[in-house]
Amino acid sequence: MPLWGLSNSEAGWITAIFYVAYMISVPILVTATDRIDPKTIYLFGVGVTVIGHFAFALFADGFWSAMAARALTGMGWAGTYMTGLKLLADRVNARMMSRATAGHAASISLSGAVSFAIGDVIAGSLGWEAAFFVAAASAGTAWLMIALVMPSRDERPSRRTDGGGLFDFRPVFRNRSAMAYAIAYAVHTLEMSAVRGWAVAFLGYVALTTGATASIISPAVVATGLGLAGTVASIAGNEAAIRFGRRRLIQTAMLASIAFGASIGFLGSMSYALAAGLLFLYAIFIWLDSSSLTAGAAGSADPARRGATLAVHSMLGYTGGFLGPLLIGWTLDLAGGMSMNGWGYAFLSVAVLMTVALFTFRLLRPQGLAGDRAD
């Protein structure tokens, strides 16, 4: 932000444009997997991701160039995330669906968590551009793995029984169970992206204003810890959903998230250690229902429209992901900048939206999955 003279809102836009590009691309790319081999779409998505990271490293020198490069990676992620899940879902039975989804989500959470520490080390020693070159190389490795190892689909796609076309999303929106999970996932992703995008800035603010700048765990390392804790929580949450009931687990996670969101900005601003501890606990409950929500949507889908269902689920989720960083940035600017009240109101606004999501989820009463305990 100081290097390019960015405001809080502009910084939020650089994070958020990733989600805008994702939202525009995902209905087309993921829905197409109902007709086209998901492997083909996946390779396209990862290829665009490689280009986006290289572009950021080579050409980003301010607000607009950074926005353009991040938009490319958002398009690439649209062809990667849910397409990867579709590759798995088409190859497992209904009882394995939930655990396969949890494993897929955990691998993403783990790599996302480690990226904070790796990016910090590389940027500190070789410059920030080098961190994006490494990101491009890692995406290129993923491209080679799928191209060489994943078999192509040789069976015909399942027939639709509703008579709709490939891009007819009306049957998906009529699926109350899938939509309940998708709407909850939208606010879940809003919350997750808001915390992921602003945790380092929040901790940096607390460290500076409380004088705790020496002999502390750096904000980047704490952010890595949040992601790692979230990975464990996501896997554990999915197992808990199987054992104790999916709806019960999701509603418990949402209630806890509301409590932490409503208080963390006000309380955490008092102490760096308290802020780090509260963020750690907050992350656990944010990620606790991550796999459970996506597994619920995938398991509730008509197999012939699983690609379209995951596209809608993901589009709504990343609409939330787009709004999350902006919501924090806007609230901070409206509150006059970073302050105890500014951070308090910023996180409180997320908690308010999660409260709405909880009531909507309860109203729609989604079904559990095969193998889940009834709740």
N, C-alpha and C positions, 0 to 999 in steps of 0.2 A: 504493500500500500504506500509506504513512503517513497519507494523507488520510482513509482509511476504517478505519484500524487493522487491516489484514488480516494474517493469518499467511501463511507461505509456502504452506501447503496450501490456504488459502482463495483466494489469488491463482491457484494452479494450477487450482482448481475453476472460477474465472471464465473461464479460458482453455479448460478441458476441456469445459465444458457445451455449448459450440458443437459439439463433436464428438459428444456424447451425442445432442443433438437431430438432428444430421445422421444418425447411425446409425439412429435410430428412423424417420426420414422417408425415407431414400434407398431402402430396398427397395420401398416403395410408389410413390414418385414416378418413379424411374428405370425400374423394371420396367414401369410403366404406359405408357412410351413405345413399347413393343412393340405396343400397341393404339391409343393416343392420340397425336395429332400432338405430337412433342417441343416444337414451338414453344409450344403451349398450356401445357405443364408448365413450360417455361423462364420464360415471362412470369409465371406464378404464383410461382415461386421468387424471381425478382428483385423482384417486388412485396412479398413478405414480408420480403426483405432491407431494402428501403427503410423499411418499418415498424419493423424491429428497430433500425436505426441511429437513427432519429428517437426511438424510445423510450429508447434509452441516453442520448442527449443531453438529453432533457427530464425523465426520471424517475429515472435511476440515481443513488442517493445512498448506496449501501452494498452489502453482499454479496448480499442476496437480489434486490434490484431490478436489479443488474448481471447477475446470473445469468439472470433472466427475459428481459432484453433480448437477451443473447447467445444464449439458446436460440432466440429468434425468428430471428436471423440464421443460426444453424446449420440450421434448417429451410429457410430460404430458399436457403442454399448447396446443400442436398440437391437442390433443384429446378433448380439452375443449372449446377453444375460438370460432372457426367457427362452431364446432359441436353444441355449445349452440345457435348460430345464426340459424343453420339449424333446431333445435328444434322449434324455434319461427317461422321461415319462413314457415315451413310446416303447421302451424296452423293459419295463418292470410291471409286475402285476399290481392290483389295487392295494393289497396289504403292504407292499414294499414302497408304494408311492410316497408315503409320509416321510419315511426314513431317507429315501433317495433325495427328496426335496430338501430335507434338513442337511444332508451331506453337501449338496450343491450350494446351498446358502452359506454353510459354514466355511467352505473353501473360499468363497468370495469375501466373507467377513474377515477371515484370517489374513488373506492377502491385502485387503484394505487396511487392516490394522497395522501390519508390518510396513506398509508403504509410508506411514508417517515417520517411523524411525529410519528407514532406509533413505527416504528423501531428505531427511534432516542431515544425515551423515554425508551423503553424496553432495548435497548443496553446500554444506559447510566446508568441504575439502576441495571440491572441484567446480563449484558454482551451481546456481539453480538450473542452468540449461542442461547440465550433465544429468540431473535427476530425471528430466524428460527423455533424454536419450536412452537411459536405462529402462524407463517405462516402455518406450517403443520396442526395445530389444526383448523385453519380457513378453509383450503382446505378440511379437514375431515368433517367439518360442511356442506360444499357445497355438498359433496358426499352424506351425509345423506338426505339432502333436496331433491335432485333429485331422489334418490332411493325411498323415501317414498311418495313424492308428485306428481312427473311427471308421467302421465300415459304412458304406453308402446304403441308403434304404432301398430294398429291393421289392418290398410289398406295396400293394396299392393302398392309398389312403382309405380310411373307413368311409362308408356311404352316409350321407346325411339323410335323416328321416323327416326333417322339417321343411324340405323343399326350397330353402333359402340359398342364395348364392354365396360365393366365397367371402365377400366383404359385407354380407348382411349380418349386422351385429344385433338385430332385434331379439333373436333367440337367446343370446347371451344376457341381454339386459332383463329378459323375462325370468331368468334363472335367479330366484331370490337368494338361494344359498350362496351361489358364487358371487353375487353382487354384495352380499353382506360382508364376505371376506375381503372383497376388492375395496369397498368403501373404507373399512377399517384399515386396510393396508395403505390407502392414500394418506390418511392422517399419521399412521405409523411412520411412513417414509418422510413425510413433512418434518416430523419430530426428529427422526434420525439424521436427516440431512442438515437440519438446523443446528443440532448439537455437534455433528461431525464437522460442519463448515465453520463453526464459531467457537468451538471449545478452546482451541489454541489462543485465539484472541482474548477470550474471557479470562483464561488463566494468566495470560500475559498482563492484562489489565490489573488483576488482583495482585500479582507479584509486584508490579510497579507501585501501586497505590498503598500497599501494606508494607513496603520495604523488604519483602521476602525474595530479593533477587539473587542472593548469594546462598550457596549450599542447598539448593532445592532441586528436585527432579524437574527437568525442563518440561514446558508445556507439550512439546512434540512427543516426548517419552510418555507423558501421561496420556496423551491422545492414543498412542499405540496400545497402552494398557487398557484403555476403554474399549478399543476394537477387539482385543484378545478376550477380554471379559465378555464382550457381547457375543463372540463366536461360541464360547462355552455355554453362555446363557441360551443362545438360539437352539443348540443341540439339546440341552437339558430341557428346555421349554417344550420342544416337540415330543420328547419322551414323556414328559409330564402330561401333555395333551392326550397321548395315547392311553396313559394309565389312569388319569383322573378326569378326563373329559376336555374336549377341545374348547368348547365355549367357556367353560369355567376358567381354564388357564388364560385364555385371551382377555376375558373381562378382569381377572385379577391383575394382569400386567397393565392393562389400561388404567385401572384405578390407581395403581402405584405410580405410574407415569404422571398422572394428573397431580398427585401430591408433590412429587419432586419438582415438576415444572413450575408449580405455583410458588415454590419457596426457594429454589436454588439460587436465583439471581440475587435475592435480598440477603440470604444467609451466607452464600458462598463469597460475596464481596468483602466479608469481614476478615477472612483468613485464607491464605493460599492452601494450607493443608486441608481446611474444611471444604474449600471449593473443589479440590482434587478428589477428596473422599466422597463428597456428594455426587460429583460427576460420575465417579466409578459406580456407585450404587444406581444412579439414574440410568447409566448405560445398560446395566444388567436388565432392568425392567423394560427399557426401550427394545432391546433385542430379544427379550424372552419369548415374545409371540411372533417373531419374524418368520421363522420357518413354518410355524403353525398356520399362519394366515395364508401363505402361498400354497402350502399343501392342501389347505381347505378349498381354495379356489380351483386348483388342479384336479382334486378329487371330486369336486362337485360338478365338473364340466362334462358335457356330452363328449365322449371320445372323438367323435367326428368334428367337433368344434373346440377341441382343447387348445389349438393354436389361437383361435379367435378369442377364447375366454382368457387365456394368459395374456393376450395383447391388450384386452380391455383392463384386466387386473393390473398389468404393468403400466399402462397409460395413466390410469387413475393414480397409481402409486407415485409415478414420477411427476405427475402434476403437483402432488404434495411435495415431492422432492424439490421441484422448481420453486415453489412458494416458500419453503422453509427458510433457506438462507436470506431471501428477500424480506421475509417477515421480520427476522431479527434485525437486519440492516435498517429497514424502514422505521421500526420501533425505536432503535437507538438514535437515529437522526431526529425523529419527532420528539424524543426525550432530551434533546440537546447534546447528544454524544454519549460516550461511555461513562457511566456513573452507576452507583448502587441502584438507584431507582430505574435508570435506563435498562440495565441488565435484568432487574427484577420484573419490569413490565414486559420486556422482550420474551423471556421464558414463560411468563404468565400467559401471554397471548397464545402460545403453543398449548398450554394446559387447557385453555378454554376450548380450543378446537378439538382436543382429545375428548373432552367431556361430551361434546356434540356427537362425536364418532361413537362413543360408548352407548349413548341412548339409541342411535341408529342401529347399531349392531344388535342390541337387545330387541328392538322392534322387529327386525327382519328374521330373527331366530334361525340361523343357518343350521344345516345338518352336520353331524359328525361324519367321520370317514370309516371305512371298513377297518376293523381292528381297534378302533377307539372305544374306550369305556363310555357308556351312555351318561349324559349329564343333563 
